[in-house]
Amino acid sequence: EKLTRLMGLWGGNAVYKVAGGLPPLPGKPVPGAQIEHDAVARNVDVKMARADLDRVAKELGLTQATRYVNALELSAAENVSRTTGTGVDPVTRAVSPSVDRSRQRGLELSIEIPLFDFGEARTRKAEEEYMRAANLLAAKAIEVRSRARQSYVAYRGAYDVARLYQSQVLPLRKAIQNESLLHYNGMLSDLFVLIQDARARITSNIAAIDAQRDFWIADAELRASIIGGGISGDETENKSSSAAAGAAD
């Protein structure tokens, strides 16, 4: 009934069935290289902020842009770092300062915002209104990228924990219980040890199911962070941390 209320169903639509079990984990997690780019490109909130920026420009009669500030395209970025130190001349043995330069190439996500010549508008209010909309767009893009990173960290952590249970914890618990059964049959251990190992295996199975559930919740939140909407990954992160603690135990 709680699920029915959350989905807003009533009447004949309230008669539904849920799956008998969780779907299996995917073979590989979603790669995180394009998460931020996809979030900024597809997020509804960013599109609304961009539409609001275009609306303000049309209302102010701004049609000819003087230059653009790139922020929404995936463009190559090159950074040059300098390290200052001291060097010794091999011939004269004189000490002289040296500068090491290293170039770092990577990919940077940015939003393209047109800037206009506000001299023709002849009003400071028009400039302030447009720049406010532009800064709101940039702030929304930063927030969307941050939420996408946060959701992906929770997603990847939940995937690793669930995979750890299925690939290592559960097979190990099964092997331990089988060995305990052999020891019990050989009268090398008592019934209490056998029951204790069986209980530990059942507890591990429950924790594995919880970890698998947490993964699919994190997967849904990751998708929601890309398309937009209010999300909080705190709950998933806390569940993943609890599952990780259970795996360590």
C-alpha positions in Angstrom: 0.0 0.0 0.0 2.9 2.4 0.6 4.2 1.7 -2.9 0.7 2.2 -4.2 0.5 5.6 -2.5 4.0 6.6 -3.8 3.0 5.7 -7.4 -0.4 7.5 -7.0 -2.5 4.5 -8.1 -6.1 3.8 -7.3 -9.0 1.6 -8.4 -8.1 -1.0 -11.0 -4.6 0.4 -11.4 -3.8 -0.6 -7.8 -4.1 -4.3 -8.7 -0.5 -5.0 -9.8 2.2 -7.5 -9.2 5.9 -7.0 -8.5 8.7 -9.2 -9.5 9.6 -12.2 -7.3 13.2 -11.3 -7.1 15.8 -8.6 -8.0 17.4 -8.7 -11.5 21.0 -9.9 -11.6 23.9 -7.5 -11.5 25.1 -6.3 -14.9 28.4 -7.8 -16.1 30.1 -4.5 -16.0 29.2 -1.2 -14.3 28.4 1.9 -16.3 31.7 3.7 -17.3 32.1 7.0 -15.5 34.1 8.9 -18.2 31.0 10.4 -19.8 28.7 10.8 -16.8 29.3 14.5 -16.3 29.0 15.3 -20.0 25.7 13.3 -20.4 24.3 15.0 -17.3 25.0 18.5 -18.6 23.8 17.6 -22.1 20.6 15.8 -21.1 19.6 17.4 -17.8 16.2 19.0 -17.9 17.1 21.7 -15.3 20.1 22.8 -17.4 17.9 22.9 -20.5 15.3 25.0 -18.7 18.1 27.4 -17.5 19.4 27.7 -21.0 15.9 28.4 -22.4 15.4 31.1 -19.7 18.7 32.7 -20.8 17.5 32.7 -24.4 14.2 34.2 -23.4 15.9 37.0 -21.4 18.1 37.8 -24.4 15.1 38.0 -26.8 13.1 40.2 -24.3 16.0 42.6 -24.1 16.4 42.7 -27.9 19.9 41.2 -27.8 20.5 39.4 -31.1 24.1 39.9 -32.1 26.7 38.3 -29.8 30.1 39.8 -29.5 31.8 36.7 -28.2 31.1 33.3 -26.5 32.1 31.7 -23.3 32.4 28.0 -23.9 30.8 25.8 -21.2 28.6 23.2 -22.7 30.9 21.5 -25.1 33.5 18.8 -24.5 36.7 20.4 -25.7 40.3 19.6 -25.3 42.1 21.5 -22.5 45.8 21.9 -22.1 47.4 23.1 -18.9 51.1 24.1 -18.4 52.6 23.7 -14.9 55.9 25.2 -13.9 58.2 23.9 -11.2 61.0 26.2 -10.0 64.2 24.7 -8.6 67.9 24.9 -8.6 70.4 23.3 -11.0 74.2 22.8 -11.1 76.1 23.6 -14.3 78.2 20.4 -15.1 81.1 22.5 -16.4 81.4 25.6 -14.1 79.7 23.9 -11.1 77.7 27.1 -10.7 74.3 26.9 -9.1 71.5 28.5 -11.2 67.7 28.4 -11.0 65.9 26.0 -13.3 62.3 25.8 -14.4 60.6 22.5 -15.4 57.5 22.7 -17.5 55.1 19.9 -17.8 52.0 19.8 -20.0 48.8 18.1 -18.9 46.2 17.3 -21.5 42.7 16.3 -20.7 39.0 16.9 -21.4 37.1 19.8 -19.9 33.3 20.2 -19.9 32.1 23.8 -20.4 28.9 25.7 -21.2 28.7 28.0 -24.2 27.1 31.3 -23.2 26.9 34.2 -25.7 27.9 37.7 -24.4 26.5 40.8 -26.0 27.5 44.4 -26.3 25.3 46.1 -23.8 26.1 49.5 -25.0 23.3 49.4 -27.4 20.8 48.4 -24.7 21.6 51.6 -22.9 20.5 50.3 -19.6 22.4 48.6 -16.8 19.3 46.8 -15.7 19.3 44.8 -18.9 22.9 43.8 -18.5 22.4 42.7 -14.9 19.3 40.7 -15.8 21.0 38.9 -18.6 24.2 38.2 -16.6 22.0 36.9 -13.8 20.4 34.4 -16.1 23.8 33.4 -17.5 25.3 32.9 -14.0 22.2 30.8 -13.0 22.9 28.6 -16.0 26.5 28.2 -15.1 25.6 27.5 -11.5 23.0 24.9 -12.5 25.6 23.1 -14.7 28.1 23.0 -11.8 25.4 21.6 -9.6 24.4 19.0 -12.1 28.0 17.9 -12.6 28.5 17.6 -8.9 25.3 15.5 -8.4 26.3 13.3 -11.3 29.7 12.6 -9.7 28.1 12.0 -6.3 25.6 9.6 -7.7 28.2 7.8 -9.7 30.4 7.3 -6.7 27.5 5.8 -4.8 26.6 3.7 -7.8 30.1 2.3 -8.3 30.5 1.6 -4.6 27.2 -0.3 -4.4 28.2 -2.3 -7.5 31.6 -3.2 -6.0 30.0 -4.3 -2.7 27.3 -6.4 -4.4 29.8 -8.0 -6.7 32.1 -8.8 -3.7 29.3 -10.6 -2.0 28.4 -12.7 -5.0 32.0 -13.5 -6.1 33.7 -14.0 -2.8 31.7 -13.8 0.4 28.9 -16.2 -0.5 31.1 -18.9 -2.1 33.4 -18.6 0.9 30.5 -19.0 3.4 29.3 -22.0 1.5 32.8 -23.6 1.5 33.0 -23.0 5.3 29.6 -24.6 5.9 30.5 -27.6 3.9 33.8 -28.1 5.8 31.9 -27.7 9.1 29.5 -30.4 8.0 32.4 -32.7 7.1 34.0 -32.0 10.5 30.6 -32.7 12.2 30.1 -36.0 10.4 33.7 -37.0 11.3 32.9 -36.1 14.9 35.6 -33.5 14.9 33.3 -30.7 15.9 30.0 -30.3 17.8 26.6 -29.3 16.7 26.9 -25.8 18.0 29.7 -25.0 15.5 27.7 -26.4 12.6 24.7 -24.2 13.6 26.8 -21.2 14.0 28.3 -21.5 10.5 24.9 -22.1 9.1 23.6 -18.9 10.7 26.6 -17.0 9.4 25.8 -18.2 5.9 22.2 -17.1 6.1 23.3 -13.7 7.4 25.6 -13.4 4.4 22.8 -14.3 2.0 20.6 -11.6 3.5 23.4 -9.0 3.3 24.1 -10.0 -0.3 20.4 -9.4 -1.2 20.5 -6.0 0.6 23.7 -5.1 -1.3 22.0 -6.0 -4.6 19.0 -3.9 -3.7 21.2 -1.0 -2.8 22.9 -1.3 -6.2 19.6 -1.0 -8.1 18.6 2.0 -6.0 21.9 3.7 -6.8 21.4 2.8 -10.4 18.0 4.5 -10.4 19.4 7.6 -8.7 22.2 7.8 -11.2 19.8 7.8 -14.1 17.7 10.4 -12.3 20.7 12.7 -11.7 21.4 12.6 -15.4 17.9 13.5 -16.6 17.2 15.9 -13.7 15.1 16.2 -10.6 15.9 16.4 -6.9 18.1 13.5 -5.7 20.0 12.7 -2.6 22.6 10.0 -2.6 23.2 10.1 1.1 20.8 7.2 1.8 22.4 5.0 -0.8 25.9 5.9 0.4 24.9 5.0 4.0 23.5 1.7 2.8 26.5 0.9 0.8 28.7 1.7 3.7 26.7 -0.6 5.9 26.9 -3.3 3.3 30.6 -2.8 3.0 31.0 -3.2 6.8 28.9 -6.4 6.6 31.2 -7.7 3.9 34.3 -6.9 6.0 32.7 -8.8 9.0 
